[in-house]
Amino acid sequence: MNTKNTQHELCDGSIPENWEMPKLGTRVQLIAEGVCIDFRGLSAPAPLVGSLKALACLKDNQSLTAYYPMTPMHLFPALLEEGWQWEILQEDNNGTQIRIFKIKAHT
């Protein structure tokens, strides 16, 4: 019997075969600035994949505020690649809260 706790298992940034995104339901809230999602309690790679999917749906000038069980280090390279910026709003024993946003380029 495998007794490994997968709740806080680290994610290397890849999506396992046959993995399905859990339903987020009440974990998602629409806020004035965009979307807020609480990924705490979900196992990897749900926080990483869920963040990227949510970011793909945002409109200009919207941001994603997300709560993670721990700092999502494997998310940051993907954010940089896509031109997203972030700020850590809170980091403690309850997890990490991050706001992810894009600064609109002046034309």
Sequence and secondary structure as in RCSB ss.txt:
>XXXX:A:sequence
MNTKNTQHELCDGSIPENWEMPKLGTRVQLIAEGVCIDFRGLSAPAPLVGSLKALACLKDNQSLTAYYPMTPMHL
FPALLEEGWQWEILQEDNNGTQIRIFKIKAHT
>XXXX:A:secstr
      TT    S   TT      GGGEEEETTEEEEE TT  TTHHHHHHHHHHHH  TT EEEEEESS  TTT
HHHHHHTT EEEEEEEETTEEEEEEE      
